[in-house]
Amino acid sequence: MYYAITGIDHPNSLDNRLAVRPAHVARLSALKEEGRLKLAGPFPAIDAEDPGAAGFTGSLIVAEFESLEAAQAWADADPYIAAGVYKEVSVRPLRVVLP
């Protein structure tokens, strides 16, 4: 089943986000290589593809896991949590209908 993982950033966490981004992306790349990643990306703080110094307000990951518990455990191990980027993370089952 697919799960929607939403992380909400702490204010002013852009420097921390950029510092641990390679580790965060490596985990997403592993999901992609396993064929389990549907989509992933950050929420820009402003209406721009590259928000620059405005940074981001969070992220969305949609990926396949064997259970809600497995998805939660994966989310809990995200480097953005350890680095203080995310102040809140939610994991919810998602029934993909389209495309």
C-alpha positions in Angstrom: 0.0 0.0 0.0 1.1 3.6 -0.5 1.6 6.1 2.3 1.7 9.9 2.3 4.5 11.2 4.5 4.3 14.9 5.2 7.0 16.7 7.0 6.5 20.3 8.3 9.7 22.3 8.7 10.7 24.3 11.7 11.0 28.0 10.8 14.4 29.1 9.7 15.6 25.5 9.1 17.0 26.0 5.6 20.6 25.7 6.6 20.0 22.4 8.4 17.9 21.2 5.4 20.7 21.9 2.9 23.3 20.3 5.2 21.6 16.9 5.4 19.9 16.9 2.0 22.3 14.4 0.5 21.5 11.8 3.2 17.7 12.5 2.8 17.9 12.2 -1.0 19.9 9.0 -0.7 17.1 7.3 1.2 14.6 8.5 -1.4 16.8 7.2 -4.2 16.9 3.8 -2.5 13.1 3.7 -2.5 13.1 4.7 -6.1 15.6 1.9 -7.0 13.3 -0.6 -5.3 10.3 0.7 -7.3 8.5 1.9 -4.2 8.7 5.7 -4.6 5.7 7.3 -6.3 6.7 11.0 -5.8 8.7 13.2 -3.5 9.4 16.9 -3.2 9.6 20.0 -0.9 7.0 22.7 -0.5 8.6 26.0 -1.4 7.9 28.8 1.0 7.0 31.1 -1.9 5.4 30.6 -5.3 8.7 29.7 -7.1 10.4 26.6 -8.4 13.6 27.8 -6.6 12.6 29.8 -3.5 16.2 30.7 -2.7 16.7 32.1 0.8 12.9 31.9 1.5 13.5 28.1 1.8 10.8 25.5 2.2 7.9 24.8 4.6 8.0 21.0 4.4 8.0 18.0 2.2 5.7 15.3 0.7 6.8 11.7 0.0 4.4 9.1 -1.4 5.9 5.6 -1.3 4.9 2.0 -1.0 5.5 0.2 2.3 4.3 -3.1 3.7 2.4 -1.5 6.6 1.7 1.7 8.3 4.2 0.7 11.0 6.9 0.2 8.4 6.1 3.6 6.8 6.2 5.3 10.2 9.5 3.7 11.1 11.0 4.8 7.8 9.7 8.3 8.3 11.0 8.4 11.9 14.6 7.6 10.7 14.7 10.6 8.2 17.8 12.7 8.6 15.7 15.8 8.5 14.2 14.8 11.8 17.6 14.3 13.5 18.9 17.6 12.0 15.9 19.6 13.4 14.5 20.4 10.0 11.1 18.8 10.5 9.0 19.8 13.6 6.2 17.5 12.7 5.8 14.4 10.5 2.5 12.6 9.6 2.2 9.3 7.9 -1.2 8.3 6.4 -2.3 5.5 4.2 -3.1 6.6 0.6 -5.3 4.9 -1.9 -3.8 5.9 -5.3 -6.7 6.3 -7.8 -5.1 8.4 -10.5 -3.0 8.2 -12.6 
